[in-house]
């Protein structure tokens, strides 16, 4: 069997599921620039004028739509997801219907084919809960605090079963909290983007707890680079799992203070009681992806915030 790099070079067709989302848009742009033929699947498509971009409107549970595309694509990136941890509080079935069932349907359709490499964008911030050891490594057991995290962990285990039964390979990427240009302005989603938007609007940001919650933040370009390396380096075994984070933790208060320094403005803040779905501290150990794929983050947190503030992209949704 040919190695993964040669297989990708010979078959430069890639399916990106969730191609109009925050991560998906950056992935589509990246692989178009690398001269891939990109099939972008999303529920709501946008108009494009690129010859090597094939937008498809639909859901990944539509096997009739997927089959002819899977015939052509050696690599699939599953970047779709309709929720963040705060969306499904007290509503686990919303995760099941919106995210879990479509993902399992995709896995079922994949069983009709051979030798595909699926890259799944999971969550390093949601599947571990409050880790027993920090920074959290990939060996940390699942202990999600939210139904969103439970959904991500469920899809991972389903992919494990897929690779055990078939010739397919899977790479799981568990990113830390991603931020960068084009992140949508959604309630309870994207602290850095939300704070920048509030400064520009002179509005107030709601902080859950006392602001001491610590998380790991990663600039979107660095994560796209991690995805790129995963595409060109399919696992030697059936499945590989990687954290993709900076390895550095910052509290909510740290983030706000840094943004105030960059913007030279004060943030209006209101503090609300802690949410049980939020880990107290989550920092990701990225040693494995550094060693196996030669990846490391290049954009520091302050640099990334400065880029967002300078380009004024915080207002884009």
SVG drawing of the C-alpha trace seen along z (x, -y; Angstrom):
<svg xmlns="http://www.w3.org/2000/svg" viewBox="-34 -53 43 58">
<polyline fill="none" stroke="black" stroke-width="0.4" points="0.0,0.0 1.4,-3.4 2.4,-5.8 0.0,-8.6 1.9,-11.4 2.0,-9.7 -1.7,-8.8 -2.6,-12.4 -0.4,-13.7 -2.1,-11.4 -5.6,-12.1 -5.9,-15.8 -9.6,-15.6 -10.8,-16.5 -14.2,-16.6 -14.6,-19.2 -17.8,-18.8 -18.9,-22.0 -17.1,-24.0 -19.0,-27.3 -18.3,-27.3 -15.4,-29.2 -12.9,-26.3 -14.3,-25.0 -13.9,-28.3 -10.3,-28.5 -9.7,-24.9 -11.5,-25.4 -9.3,-28.4 -6.1,-26.7 -6.6,-23.6 -7.8,-25.6 -4.5,-27.4 -2.7,-24.1 -4.5,-23.2 -6.8,-20.6 -10.2,-20.0 -12.3,-20.9 -15.8,-19.5 -17.4,-21.7 -20.5,-20.2 -22.7,-22.5 -26.4,-22.9 -26.3,-26.5 -23.9,-27.1 -22.4,-30.4 -21.7,-31.5 -18.2,-30.8 -16.3,-31.4 -13.5,-29.0 -13.1,-26.2 -11.6,-23.8 -14.3,-24.4 -17.5,-22.3 -20.0,-23.5 -22.7,-21.1 -25.7,-22.0 -26.9,-19.2 -26.2,-17.1 -23.7,-14.3 -26.6,-11.9 -27.5,-12.1 -25.8,-9.0 -27.1,-9.6 -25.3,-12.9 -22.1,-11.6 -21.5,-8.4 -20.3,-10.0 -18.1,-12.4 -16.5,-9.7 -15.7,-7.8 -13.4,-10.7 -12.0,-11.8 -9.2,-10.0 -9.5,-12.4 -12.5,-13.7 -12.3,-16.4 -15.3,-16.4 -15.4,-20.0 -19.1,-20.3 -20.8,-21.0 -23.9,-23.1 -23.2,-23.7 -20.9,-25.0 -21.0,-23.7 -23.5,-26.3 -26.1,-25.5 -27.3,-22.1 -27.5,-22.7 -30.4,-20.5 -31.0,-19.5 -28.9,-16.4 -31.2,-15.4 -30.3,-18.5 -26.8,-17.2 -28.0,-13.8 -30.3,-15.0 -28.1,-17.9 -24.7,-16.4 -24.4,-12.8 -26.9,-11.1 -25.5,-12.9 -21.9,-11.9 -22.9,-8.3 -24.7,-8.3 -21.5,-9.5 -19.6,-6.6 -22.2,-4.1 -21.8,-5.4 -18.0,-5.3 -18.3,-1.5 -19.2,-1.1 -15.7,-2.3 -12.1,-1.4 -8.9,-3.2 -10.3,-6.6 -8.7,-8.9 -11.1,-10.8 -9.9,-13.7 -12.3,-14.6 -12.3,-17.9 -13.1,-17.1 -12.5,-19.3 -9.6,-19.5 -11.6,-21.9 -14.7,-19.8 -13.9,-16.0 -11.5,-16.1 -13.6,-18.1 -11.3,-18.9 -8.2,-16.9 -6.4,-15.0 -3.0,-16.1 -2.1,-19.4 -1.3,-20.0 -3.8,-17.3 -2.3,-14.6 -4.2,-12.5 -4.2,-9.7 -6.4,-11.7 -9.8,-9.8 -13.0,-11.3 -14.8,-13.2 -16.9,-15.8 -18.9,-18.3 -21.2,-19.3 -23.4,-17.3 -21.4,-19.0 -18.2,-17.3 -20.1,-14.0 -21.1,-14.2 -17.5,-14.8 -16.3,-11.9 -19.1,-9.7 -18.1,-10.4 -14.4,-9.6 -15.4,-6.2 -17.5,-5.5 -14.5,-6.3 -12.4,-4.0 -14.9,-1.2 -14.9,-2.1 -11.2,-1.8 -11.2,1.5 -13.7,3.0 -12.5,1.5 -9.5,0.4 -10.1,-3.3 -7.9,-5.4 -8.8,-8.2 -7.0,-11.2 -8.6,-12.9 -7.6,-16.5 -8.6,-18.0 -8.1,-21.7 -8.0,-24.1 -10.1,-27.3 -9.8,-28.6 -9.9,-32.2 -9.1,-34.3 -10.5,-36.2 -14.1,-35.3 -15.2,-33.8 -18.9,-34.3 -20.4,-36.6 -22.5,-34.1 -23.6,-34.1 -21.3,-32.0 -18.9,-31.4 -15.4,-32.7 -14.3,-34.8 -11.6,-36.8 -13.9,-37.6 -16.7,-38.5 -14.6,-40.9 -13.2,-42.6 -16.7,-43.1 -17.9,-44.5 -15.1,-47.0 -16.0,-48.2 -19.6,-48.4 -19.0,-49.9 -21.2,-47.1 -20.9,-44.8 -19.4,-41.3 -20.8,-38.7 -18.3,-36.6 -19.3,-33.4 -17.7,-33.1 -15.0,-35.4 -12.9,-35.4 -10.4,-32.9 -11.3,-30.1 -8.1,-29.1 -8.1,-27.9 -5.7,-27.3 -6.1,-29.4 -4.9,-28.7 -4.9,-31.0 -6.9,-29.6 -3.9,-29.6 -2.0,-27.4 -4.8,-24.9 -5.2,-24.9 -1.5,-24.0 -2.2,-21.1 -4.9,-19.9 -2.6,-20.2 0.0,-18.0 -2.7,-15.5 -3.9,-15.3 -0.4,-14.5 0.4,-12.1 -2.3,-9.5 -1.7,-7.3 0.7,-4.4 -1.8,-2.4 -5.5,-2.6 -6.1,-5.7 -4.2,-8.6 -5.3,-11.2 -3.6,-14.6 -4.1,-17.6 -3.7,-20.9 -3.1,-23.7 -0.6,-26.2 0.3,-24.4 -0.2,-27.7 -3.2,-28.7 -4.7,-32.1 -7.6,-33.1 -10.6,-35.1 -9.3,-38.0 -5.9,-37.6 -7.5,-37.7 -9.5,-40.8 -6.5,-42.6 -4.4,-41.8 -7.2,-43.0 -7.5,-46.2 -3.8,-46.8 -3.9,-46.1 -7.1,-48.2 -6.2,-50.9 -9.8,-50.8 -11.6,-49.6 -14.0,-46.6 -17.4,-46.8 -17.9,-43.5 -20.6,-41.9 -20.0,-38.8 -22.5,-36.0 -22.4,-32.7 -20.2,-29.9 -21.6,-27.4 -21.2,-23.7 -20.3,-23.0 -17.1,-25.0 -13.8,-23.3 -11.8,-25.3 -8.5,-24.8 -7.9,-23.2 -4.4,-23.3 -3.4,-20.9 -0.2,-19.0 1.0,-19.2 4.1,-17.1 2.7,-14.2 1.7,-16.3 5.0,-18.1 6.9,-14.8 4.7,-12.9 3.7,-15.6 6.4,-18.2 3.7,-20.8 4.0,-23.7 2.0,-26.9 3.6,-30.0 1.2,-32.8 1.4,-33.9 -1.7,-35.1 -0.9,-38.8 0.2,-38.7 -3.0,-37.0 -5.1,-39.6 -3.2,-42.4 -3.8,-41.0 -7.5,-40.8 -7.7,-44.3 -5.6,-45.9 -7.5,-44.4 -10.8,-45.2 -12.1,-41.8 -13.7,-41.4 -17.0,-42.8 -17.3,-40.1 -19.7,-37.3"/>
</svg>
